[in-house]
């Protein structure tokens, strides 16, 4: 990694870690709509790799690859945010699903089935599943979700507080426990998908082979699991006192659009 003079060999590092950029890009693509081009993700990732190389020379203590992964992923996500890759209409549709999840959970005291959710939305089951598939890339948390009508943005309320960062704010209090319980309460197949994807680092095709279903079906299960988790987390954020008192994130309305 170093030249004869003891400095980082930047060209060698770019060549050595270019496959890492591609691997991260293709893993991220599994979460994104088909309209996103993988070449754009890779290009942003390479910029992140170059930034990591330049910054690492300043004497950071972390191992280079660990640090580079953070910078690469960050550059990819920044590029996606700038391009506003997830249409507002899609977010609106997914919030409708979250609201239906909440309503049916309260009504039946259990997780609603796909058929029940489709009926609640007035959709044929096939159309509902197509909506889930189109929602590939819908994230667990968008901080703008936590601003109500007439309220300032979530980050604007907290960014000036010294020592606070978005992840800390999300996880402080009882939020980590809420998320753990929400994941544990997922229907078995959806919980398996989340575990294989996020813990075992498997892609959607590989998960489909394990479960004996198509890649598109895995995508649907993933999107539906995210909708269930977001419904629970939104309730916890909007009603923290209730969450702490009953140990759950249920019974609360999803965050306002």
C-alpha positions as CSV (number, residue, x, y, z in Angstrom):
1,X,0.0,0.0,0.0
2,X,3.0,2.3,0.4
3,X,5.6,3.7,-2.0
4,X,9.3,3.5,-1.4
5,X,9.1,6.9,0.2
6,X,6.6,5.7,2.8
7,X,3.5,7.4,1.4
8,X,0.3,5.7,0.3
9,X,0.4,4.4,-3.3
10,X,-2.9,5.9,-4.4
11,X,-3.0,4.2,-7.8
12,X,-2.4,0.8,-6.3
13,X,-5.2,1.4,-3.8
14,X,-7.7,2.4,-6.5
15,X,-6.9,-0.8,-8.4
16,X,-7.0,-3.0,-5.3
17,X,-10.3,-1.7,-4.0
18,X,-12.2,-1.1,-7.2
19,X,-13.8,-4.6,-6.8
20,X,-14.9,-3.6,-3.3
21,X,-16.7,-0.5,-4.8
22,X,-18.5,-2.7,-7.3
23,X,-19.5,-5.3,-4.6
24,X,-21.0,-2.5,-2.4
25,X,-22.8,-1.0,-5.4
26,X,-24.4,-4.2,-6.5
27,X,-25.5,-5.0,-2.9
28,X,-27.0,-1.5,-2.6
29,X,-28.8,-2.0,-6.0
30,X,-30.9,-4.8,-4.5
31,X,-32.6,-2.1,-2.4
32,X,-33.1,0.4,-5.3
33,X,-35.7,0.9,-8.0
34,X,-34.9,-0.4,-11.5
35,X,-34.6,3.2,-12.8
36,X,-31.3,3.6,-10.9
37,X,-28.2,2.8,-13.0
38,X,-25.5,0.8,-11.3
39,X,-22.8,2.7,-13.2
40,X,-23.9,5.9,-11.4
41,X,-23.6,4.1,-8.1
42,X,-20.2,2.8,-8.9
43,X,-19.0,6.2,-10.1
44,X,-20.1,7.8,-6.8
45,X,-18.4,5.0,-4.9
46,X,-15.1,5.5,-6.7
47,X,-15.3,9.2,-5.6
48,X,-15.8,7.9,-2.1
49,X,-12.8,5.6,-2.4
50,X,-10.6,8.5,-3.6
51,X,-11.9,10.6,-0.7
52,X,-11.0,7.8,1.7
53,X,-7.5,7.5,0.3
54,X,-6.9,11.2,0.7
55,X,-8.3,11.4,4.2
56,X,-6.6,8.3,5.4
57,X,-3.3,9.9,4.8
58,X,-4.1,12.4,7.5
59,X,-3.4,9.7,10.1
60,X,-6.7,8.0,10.9
61,X,-6.2,5.0,13.1
62,X,-8.8,2.6,11.6
63,X,-7.8,0.0,9.2
64,X,-8.1,1.3,5.6
65,X,-10.7,-1.1,4.3
66,X,-13.0,-0.5,7.2
67,X,-12.7,3.2,6.8
68,X,-13.0,3.0,3.0
69,X,-16.3,1.1,3.2
70,X,-17.8,3.9,5.2
71,X,-16.7,6.6,2.8
72,X,-17.7,4.5,-0.3
73,X,-21.2,3.8,1.0
74,X,-21.6,7.4,2.2
75,X,-20.7,8.7,-1.3
76,X,-23.2,6.4,-3.0
77,X,-26.0,7.4,-0.6
78,X,-25.2,11.1,-1.1
79,X,-25.5,10.7,-4.8
80,X,-28.8,8.9,-4.5
81,X,-30.2,11.7,-2.3
82,X,-29.1,14.4,-4.7
83,X,-31.0,12.6,-7.5
84,X,-34.1,12.1,-5.4
85,X,-34.3,8.5,-6.7
86,X,-37.4,7.5,-4.8
87,X,-40.6,9.2,-6.2
88,X,-42.9,10.9,-3.8
89,X,-45.8,8.9,-5.1
90,X,-44.0,5.7,-4.1
91,X,-43.4,7.0,-0.6
92,X,-47.1,8.0,-0.4
93,X,-48.1,4.5,-1.4
94,X,-45.9,2.9,1.2
95,X,-47.3,5.2,3.9
96,X,-50.7,4.0,2.9
97,X,-49.5,0.5,3.5
98,X,-48.0,1.5,6.9
99,X,-51.4,3.1,7.9
100,X,-53.2,-0.1,6.8
101,X,-50.7,-2.2,8.9
102,X,-51.4,-0.1,11.9
103,X,-55.2,-0.2,11.5
104,X,-55.4,-3.9,11.0
105,X,-53.0,-4.7,13.8
106,X,-55.3,-2.7,16.1
107,X,-58.4,-4.4,14.7
108,X,-57.2,-8.0,14.8
109,X,-54.4,-7.9,17.5
110,X,-52.0,-9.6,15.1
111,X,-50.0,-9.0,11.9
112,X,-52.3,-8.6,8.9
113,X,-51.8,-10.9,6.0
114,X,-51.0,-9.7,2.5
115,X,-54.6,-10.4,1.4
116,X,-56.0,-8.4,4.3
117,X,-53.7,-5.5,3.5
118,X,-54.6,-5.6,-0.2
119,X,-58.3,-5.6,0.7
120,X,-57.9,-2.7,3.1
121,X,-56.3,-0.7,0.3
122,X,-58.9,-1.7,-2.2
123,X,-56.4,-3.5,-4.4
124,X,-56.3,-6.9,-6.0
125,X,-53.6,-9.0,-4.3
126,X,-51.4,-9.0,-7.5
127,X,-51.5,-5.1,-7.6
128,X,-50.6,-4.9,-3.9
129,X,-47.6,-7.2,-4.4
130,X,-46.6,-5.2,-7.5
131,X,-46.6,-2.1,-5.3
132,X,-44.4,-3.8,-2.8
133,X,-42.0,-4.8,-5.6
134,X,-41.9,-1.3,-7.0
135,X,-41.0,-0.1,-3.5
136,X,-37.6,-1.7,-3.6
137,X,-35.3,0.8,-2.0
138,X,-37.8,2.1,0.6
139,X,-35.8,2.7,3.7
140,X,-36.5,2.0,7.3
141,X,-36.1,5.6,8.3
142,X,-36.3,9.0,6.4
143,X,-35.7,11.7,8.9
144,X,-38.1,14.0,7.0
145,X,-40.8,11.6,8.0
146,X,-40.7,12.9,11.5
147,X,-41.8,16.4,10.7
148,X,-45.5,17.1,11.0
149,X,-47.5,19.8,9.3
150,X,-46.0,23.2,10.0
151,X,-43.1,21.7,11.9
152,X,-39.4,22.3,11.2
153,X,-37.4,19.4,9.8
154,X,-36.3,16.7,12.3
155,X,-32.6,17.4,11.6
156,X,-33.0,21.1,11.8
157,X,-34.4,20.7,15.3
158,X,-31.5,18.6,16.5
159,X,-28.5,19.3,14.4
160,X,-27.3,22.2,16.5
161,X,-27.3,20.2,19.7
162,X,-23.6,19.5,20.4
163,X,-22.8,15.8,20.6
164,X,-26.0,14.7,18.8
165,X,-25.9,12.9,15.5
166,X,-28.9,11.4,13.6
167,X,-28.1,7.8,14.5
168,X,-27.7,8.6,18.2
169,X,-30.9,10.5,18.2
170,X,-32.7,7.6,16.6
171,X,-31.3,5.0,19.0
172,X,-31.5,7.0,22.2
173,X,-34.0,6.2,24.9
174,X,-36.0,3.1,24.2
175,X,-35.7,3.2,20.4
176,X,-33.2,0.3,20.1
177,X,-35.4,-1.9,22.2
178,X,-38.5,-1.0,20.1
179,X,-36.7,-1.9,16.9
180,X,-35.4,-5.2,18.3
181,X,-38.9,-6.2,19.4
182,X,-40.4,-5.1,16.1
183,X,-38.0,-7.3,14.2
184,X,-38.6,-10.2,16.5
185,X,-42.4,-9.8,16.1
186,X,-42.2,-10.0,12.3
187,X,-43.9,-12.9,10.5
188,X,-41.5,-15.8,10.3
189,X,-40.7,-15.6,6.6
190,X,-40.2,-11.8,6.6
191,X,-37.9,-12.1,9.7
192,X,-35.9,-14.8,7.8
193,X,-35.5,-12.5,4.8
194,X,-34.3,-9.6,7.0
195,X,-31.9,-11.9,8.8
196,X,-30.4,-13.4,5.7
197,X,-30.1,-10.0,4.0
198,X,-28.8,-7.8,6.8
199,X,-26.9,-10.4,9.0
200,X,-25.8,-12.9,6.4
201,X,-25.2,-10.3,3.7
202,X,-27.0,-12.4,1.1
203,X,-28.5,-10.8,-2.0
204,X,-32.2,-11.2,-3.0
205,X,-31.4,-14.0,-5.5
206,X,-29.5,-16.0,-2.9
207,X,-32.3,-15.6,-0.4
208,X,-34.8,-16.7,-3.0
209,X,-32.9,-19.9,-3.5
210,X,-32.9,-20.6,0.3
211,X,-36.6,-20.0,0.6
212,X,-37.5,-21.6,-2.7
213,X,-39.2,-18.5,-4.1
214,X,-38.4,-16.0,-6.8
215,X,-36.2,-12.9,-6.4
216,X,-39.2,-10.7,-7.0
217,X,-41.0,-12.4,-4.2
218,X,-38.2,-11.8,-1.8
219,X,-38.3,-8.2,-2.8
220,X,-42.0,-8.1,-1.9
221,X,-41.4,-9.7,1.5
222,X,-38.5,-7.3,2.2
223,X,-40.7,-4.2,1.4
224,X,-43.5,-5.5,3.5
225,X,-41.2,-6.1,6.5
226,X,-39.9,-2.6,6.2
227,X,-43.5,-1.2,6.2
228,X,-44.3,-3.1,9.4
229,X,-41.1,-1.9,11.1
230,X,-41.6,1.7,10.0
231,X,-45.2,1.6,11.3
232,X,-43.9,0.4,14.7
233,X,-40.9,2.9,14.8
234,X,-43.1,5.8,13.7
235,X,-45.5,5.1,16.5
236,X,-42.6,5.0,19.0
237,X,-41.1,8.3,17.9
238,X,-44.5,10.1,17.8
239,X,-45.4,8.7,21.3
240,X,-42.3,7.9,23.3
241,X,-44.1,7.9,26.6
242,X,-46.5,5.2,25.5
243,X,-43.7,3.2,24.0
244,X,-41.8,3.2,27.3
245,X,-44.9,2.4,29.3
246,X,-46.0,-0.7,27.3
247,X,-42.6,-1.8,25.9
248,X,-44.1,-1.8,22.4
249,X,-44.4,0.6,19.4
250,X,-48.0,-0.5,18.6
251,X,-51.1,1.4,18.8
252,X,-49.8,4.6,17.4
253,X,-50.4,6.4,14.1
254,X,-47.6,6.4,11.5
255,X,-45.6,9.6,11.0
256,X,-47.4,12.3,8.9
257,X,-46.4,12.5,5.3
